[in-house]
């Protein structure tokens, strides 16, 4: 994954937060599945990491 001009390694179990202003690209050399959760920036202030279930 590239965020603006920075290459970021994404592996199984990775979680990446990307600001709306960041240019992003994704490329997979193997089969890759991902989930994209999208919300308006700053709109979920009532939630925190305690609300998440990481698997």
C-alpha positions, 0 to 999 in steps of 0.5 A: 500500500502506498500512502502519498509517497510512503510505501507501507507494508500490510500483512495479515491482521494489519489495521491502517488508518488513512486520513481523507486527504491522503492519496492511497494506492493498493497492490497485491502480489497474492490474493488479498481480502480487506475490509474498508470502513469509512466515515466522515472525518471526526464524526465518530467521536463517541466511539474509541478503541474500547469499542473495537474487536480486533481479530 
